Amino acid sequence: MTAVRSDVLIIGGGLAGLTLAIQLRRELPQLSVRVLERRRHPVPEAAFKVGESTVEIGADYFDRVLGLREHLDTRQIRKFGFRFFFNDGSNDIARCAELGVRSVLPKVSFQLDRGIFENFLGDEARRLGVAFDDGAMVRGIELADDGGDHTLRFEQDGARHQAQARWLIDASGRAGVLKRKLGLAEDNAHDAHAIWFRIAERIAIDEWSDDPAWCSRVEPPERWRSTNHLCGPGYWTWLIPLASGSHSVGIVADPAFHPLHTMDTFDKALAWFERHQPQLYGALAPHRDKLQDFAFERRFSYGCKQVFSDRRWALAGEAGLFLDPFYSPGSDFIAISNTLIAGLIARDTAGAAFAREARLSQNLYFTFYRNMLTLYQGQYALFGDGALMPLKVTWDYTFYWGIMSPFFFQRRLTDFGLFARLGGTLAHCEALNREVQALLRTACRVAPPAHDGRFVDQCDLPWFVELNRALTDDLDAAGTEQRVLVNAQTLERLAAEIVAFVRARGTEPGADLPLLQALVPGAPELLGAAA
């Protein structure tokens, strides 16, 4: 048995593990880093992993933190934002309500072919000096209790090896190697399932209608570059283009509306599309022979009891928790967890105590997770409400860009003094978010889609576009604090307008929503066309 040692040992050479390894080599080049990955590299393109759509935090992490912009620009697809169609059962997408932007917003994001990206990350990690062992199967873990090295046993090419490290990071995804060993799994009361597949054909959603008004709504007319959400009561379908030329397609549903057994094979999924998304069915059916893979997950969302430890171990990305793919938060939470882990390792490397920081980092990470989870829990009935969903999406993105994102973009995630100073404001925003989500659930109406061809163009909301643009402003701690305070005021005004809208639909905030009851109605200055 051969033995190797490193300062940091990462289980899992997927998106979370390889990006953490690259980040550590860039920020702490004096440390030795080893990654163990069970799959052989290179991995297949297109039909490899889901999680292909990035949003602002994740995209910024890949771009500015890891320095991967050249690869993103040349080998991946620049995303045309999120786009939502409320078109359940419709054969004419031009007559259905649409929510999106007519032109690309200032902050860039990308559609990732995970095979292309992870092959590149593996090569980049090795170039930076990471010991990247693919085809390595973990066989046992012994965590140190005495401040010494952790020990891990693995097999590679039939030979047995032992690896020791000061820090052990589980980035093994849903396998959750360390999570299972320590019994850290936790249910999160969000029950939804997903099916997905890749097909070797571009789904040309821009060609689904030749209506001149519909075709001219976007500049350039490339809706196919968006993460397109085709929505109906209890479900949404994703369409994500891949740089390899394939398209990723998935259905995510609440089992109370659409049980998994109605879609858990490709033939069943096509039959389901024929009923609920007939235009997509028409685009897929002639290309059955180009199917590249098919998979499903019964309960994809889960929590975790602990992700960071002062015993020098941590869980990164999906090895710890996973929310819901509706707003593509997977790479965001990889970016956040990796940044917090790197901060703990940096303190330890400098010889500083980090037990307090491990506790604060975990509290912060779980706070982000709980806040984002409220966006999905019990909300799937809303997805068919073409009148209410533009308000929800606008609210959710205001909370994300305005309250959560500034700390990452201004590199203040580990500035716990700043979080303490903003504690009262952040607690109020969190409580307000919970109440708005509860009000939206109450106001939801499961009804046939509105076939009025309405286009809610988020570019018509200047303050919304500015929230996106302002993400990359260069602010110091005081500037970041002031920015969050201003955004919190915007959030409260937006909440008042949402209350006014749902009241007009006949729904009053109940006694269990005291913050919303206390809001003073104002003129609808923020929502504009969204309402």
N, C-alpha and C positions, 0 to 999 in steps of 0.2 A: 504493500500500500504506500503510495507516494503522499507526501504532505506538502501543502503550500500555505503561505500566510499572506494576508493583506490587511490594510487598515480598515477597509470597508468591503464587505462581501454582500452582493446583491443577488437574491434568488429571483430569477426571472429576467429574461432579456427581451421583453416586449417594450411597449411604448413607455411605461413608467420606469422600468429598470434601466433601459439604455439612456433615456434622457437624464435620469438622476446621475448616472455614471458620467455622462458628458458634462453636466453642471458641476459635479465635484471636481473633475479634472481641470475645468476652466477656473473655478473659484478657489480651489485648494490643491494646486498642482503638486504639492509636496506629499500628498496622500497616495498610497497605492490602492487601486480599486479593482475588484474582480467581479465579474458577472457570470452566473451559471444559468444557461438557458436549455430547456429540454428539447426544443425543436432544433433541427439542423438549419443552418443558413447556407445559401440564400433561401428565403421562404418564397412561396408562390405569389405572384402579383394578382390583383383584383380579388380573387376568391380566397381571402385570408382571414381578416378580422373585420367586424363592424366597429363603429366608433370613428367614422370617416369624416364627419362634419366637425369643424372647429368653430368656436366662437371667440370673443375678443381676448379673454384672459389666456386661454390655451394658445391662440395664435401668437400673442405677444410673447409668451414664454418661448415658443419655438423660434420666433424671429429675433427678438432683442436680447433675451436672456441667454439662449443657446447659440445665437449667431448663425442660424440656418436659413437666412432669407434667400440666398442664392438658389438653394435647392428648392425651396417653396415656390419661387418665381419660375423656375425653369422645368421642374419635374412634376409639379402638382397643379391644381386648378384654383384660380382665385374665385372665391365664392361671391355670389350675387345676393348675399344676405339670406334671411329667412323669408319664405313666401307661403301663404296659407290660402287654400281654396276650400270653400264650404260647399262642396259639390256632391254630397252623398247621393248616389243613384242617378246622377245627371249624365246625359250624353252631349251636353253643350257647355263646355267650361267657360265660354265667353259670357254666358247668361248667369253665372254663379258669382257670389260675392268673393272678392279677392282682397287680401291684405298683404302689403309688401312695400317695396320702394321702387320708384321709377328709374333711379340711378344708384350706383354703388355708393354706400356710405363711406366716410373718410377713413375709418379704422379698418384696415385690411384683415380678412380672415380667409381660410382655405378649405378646400375639399381634399382629403388625403386618401390616396391609394395606400392602404396600410402595408401591403407587401412591399411596394416601392420604397415607402418611408422607412420601414423597419430594417430593410436591407441596407439603406443608406446610413441609418443610425448605427448599425453594427459596424460598418466600415469606418464611420467617423469616430466611434468609441475606440476602436483599435488604433486608429491614427493618432489619437490623443494619449495613448499609452494604457488604456484599459485592458486588462486580461479578460477577454471575452471567450468563454468556453461554451460552445454550442454542443448539442447532443449530450448534455449532462443531466443525469437523473438524480435528484436528491433522495437519499436513503435514510437519513437520520439527522437530528439536530439536538445538540446539548448546549443550553444557555448557561453562561457563567453567572454565578451568584457572588463571586468574591472579587469582582473587578478585573478578572483576567479575561482571556480571549474566549469567545464563543467557538464551538466546534461543530462542523458540518461534515457529513459523509456523503459522497456522491460517486456515481458510476459514469464512465465515459469510454466508449469503444471497448466494453467488456472488462475494463480495468477499474479497480477500486481506488478512490482517493480520499484524502482528508484535508479539509480546508479550515483554517483558523482565522479569526478576524476580531478586531476590537469592536467594530460596529457590524450588526447583522440587519439587513433590510429585506423584508418580504415584499417583492414586487411581482408575485407569481399570478396575479389576476384572480379569477374566480377559483382557482385551485386553492388559494389561501393557505399555503403550507404551514406557516407559523401561526396563523389565525386558528387553524384547526387544532394544532398541537396544544395551544393555550386555551382553547374553548372560548373564543372571543366573539363568535357569531351572535348576531342579534336581529330579531325581526323588527321591521319598521312600519308595519300596518299599511303598506302601500301595495295593493294586490293588482298587478297587471302582468301581461305576458306579451311576448313578441315572437314573430317569425321573420326570417329574412333570407334573401338569396341575392346572388349576383348573376347578371345575364350579359353576355358578350354582345351588347347592342346599345347604342345611345338611344335613350328615350327622349324623343324630340317633342317636349311638351309645347314648345312654341308653335308647332305645326298642328296642334289639336283644334285650332280654329283659324279660319281665314277672315274673320270679322276685322275690318280695317281699324276700328276704334280699339278693339282688344289688342291687336298686334302692335299698335303704336303707343301703348301705355308705358312701355319700358324703354330705356335708352342705355346701351344698345338692346335690341330685342333678343335677349339671351336668358330667358327664364330658366332654361335647363341648367345654368350654372348655380342657381339657388339650391338651398336645401328646401325642396318643395314638400309641403305638408298638405295632403288631401284629407280633409277632415269630415267627420260625421259623428253622430251621437255615439259616444263610448269608444271611439277609436280615432286613429290617424294613420295614414300611410306615408312613408318617406320615399323620396326619390333623390338620390345623391349620385352625381356623375363622378367617375373615376378617371384619372389620367391615363390609365391603361386602355381606355376606350369602352370599358364596361359601365354598367349602371348598377348601383346598389338599391334594392327595393325591400321595404319592410312594412309589416303591419304591427302596430302596438295597440293593445286593446284591454279594456276592463272586462274580465270574464263574465261579469253580470250582464253585459250587453252582447259580447261576442266570445263564446267559449273557445278555448284553444282547439278542441277537437274539430271545429268547423274550418280550420285553416292549417293543420299541422303536417300537410304534405303539399308538394307543389301543385298537384291537380286540385286539391281542395282550395288552395289559395287562389288559383285561377277562377274556380267557380265562385268563390267569395267576391273576387274583383268583378266578375260579370254582374253580380247583383248590386254591389256597392260602389264600384268605380269602373263603370263600363268602358270609358275611354282608355283607361289604363289597360283593361283587359284586351281591348282592341290593339293596343300597341305591343302587348306581350305575347298573345296567343300565336301569331305567325312565327314567333322566334323560340318556340319551346325547345328546339334542338340546340339552342345556344345557352341553355341553363348551365351555370358553372358550379353552383353549390346550393344547398338548402339546409337551414337549421332553425331551431326554435328554442326558446327559454321560457319555462313556466312562470316562475316568480323571479324576475330579474333584479328587483330592487331589494336592498338589504342594508343593515347597519352593522355596527361593530362596537364592542364595549370599550376597547382601548386601541389606540393606533401608535402612540409614542410612549417610550419608557425611559426612565433615567438609568435603566440597566443596559443602555446602549443598543436597543433594538427598536425598529419602527416598521409600520406597514404603509406602503405607498400605493396610491391609485385604487384599483378594484380589489386588491388583496385586502383592503380594509372595508370600504363601503361603496355603494353605487346607488344613484338617485333614479333617474328616468331619462330616456334619450330625447324627450320632446324638445328641449332647448340645447341639446348637445353639450351637456356639462362635463362629460368624461375627462377631456383633456384639461379643462379648467381645474378640476380637483386633483389631477396629476400635478399640474403646475403649482398649486397651492401646497399640497402635501410635500412635494419635492423641495420646494423653497423652505418650508419650515424644517424639514429634516436636515437640509444643508446648513441651516442656521444653527441647529443643535450640534451637528458635527463640528462646525467651525468653532463654537464655544469650547467644546471638549478639546479640540486640537490646540487651542490657545491656552489650555490649562485652567480654564474658568469652570466654576460649578454651573450645572445646567439643569438640575432637578426642577427648579422653579420654572424655567423656560420650557421644559418638556410639558409641565402641567398647563401652563398658559397657552402653549402652542396647540395642545389637544383641545382645550376649551374653545379656542378660536376656531379650529377646524370643525369641531362639532357644531358650533354656532352657525357657521356658514352652511353646513349640511342641513341642519334643522330648518333654517330659513328657506333654503331652496326646496326642501321636501314639501313645504306647505304649498308650493306652486303646483304640485302634482296630486297630492292626496285628495281623493274624492272629487277630482276635477274633470274626469273624463266625460261625464255627461255634458259638460260645457262645450265640448269640441264641435258639436253640431249646431251651436247657437251662433250664427253668422253676425248677429247684432251685438252680442255680449263679448265674443272673443276678441275683437279689436281692442276693446277696453282692457281686457285681461292682459293681452300681450303687451300693450303699451305700459300698463302698470308694472308687469313683471320685468320688463326691460329697464324701466326707470329705476326700480329697486336695484337691479343688477349693475347697471352702468353708474348710477348715482351714489349708491351707498356701499356696495360690496367691492366694485372694481377699483376705485381710486387707491385703496391700500396696496393692491398688487402693482398697478401701473406706476405708482410713485415709489415702489420698493420700500413700503412701510409695513409689510406683513409682520415683521419681527419687532416693530416699534410698539412695545406693549404700553409704554407711557402715553402714546397718542391714543391708543384704544381706551385707556383709562380716562383720559380727558374727555373723550367723546362718549363715554359710557352711557350717560343719560340720554343723549340724542339717539344713539344706536338702539338702546332698549326701546325707546318710543317708536322708532321706525320698524323694529321687529314686531312690536305689538300691533302697530297700524297694519302691517302686512298681513298678519294673522287674521285681523278683523276683515280686511278687504277680501281675502280669499274666502272667508266664511260667508260674506255677503254675496259674492259671486256664485257660490254654490247654491245659496238660497234663491237667487234671482234667475237661475238657469231655467230655460224652457226647452224641453226636447220637442222639436217641431221640424217639419220638412225644411230643407234649405231654402234660403231666399234666392229665387232665380230672377234677380233684378239687375245682374251685371254690375253691381256696385264695386268700385275700386277704392279702397281706403289706402291712399298713398302716404306713407309715413314721412316722405320728403316734404309734405305740406305742413309738417309740424316743426318749425324752425328750432324750437327749444330741444326737441327730441334729437334732431340731427346734431345740434351743438353738444348735447350730452355725449354722443358718440365721438365727435371730433376732439372734445376736451380730454378724452382719456389719455392722450399722449402729451399733454402739457407737462412741462418740467417744473414741478412744485417742490418746495421744501416742506418740512413738517408743518409749519404754521400755515402755509398755503394749502396743504392737503386738508388740514383741520377745517379751514374756512370753506373749502370746496364742499366738503361733506355737509357742513352746516347749511349752506345754501341749497344743496340738493335735497336735504331733508325738508326744507320749506316747500320746494317744488313738489315733493312727494305728498305733503299734506294738502296742498292745493289740488293735486290730482285726485286724491281720495275724496275730497269734497265734491268734485265734479262727477265722480263715479257714483257717489251716493245720490246726487241729483238725478242722474240718468236712470238708476234702478228704481228710484221713487216714481219717476214718470212712467215706468213699466208696471207700477203697482206693488213694489216690494219696499218695505220699510226696514231699516236696521233694527234688530230687536234689542232687548235690554241687555243681552249678553255681548253687545258690541258698543260699549260705552264711548270709546274714542270716536267712532263714526257718528253716534248720536249727537255728540257735542260739536261736530264740525259745522261751521257757518257756510251755507251754500253761497257759491260765488258764480260769476258769469263763466260760461264754458269757454275759457280762453285757451286751455291746454289741449283738450281733446279734439276740438275742431271737427274735421270730417270723420274721425274715428267714432264719434258718437252719432 
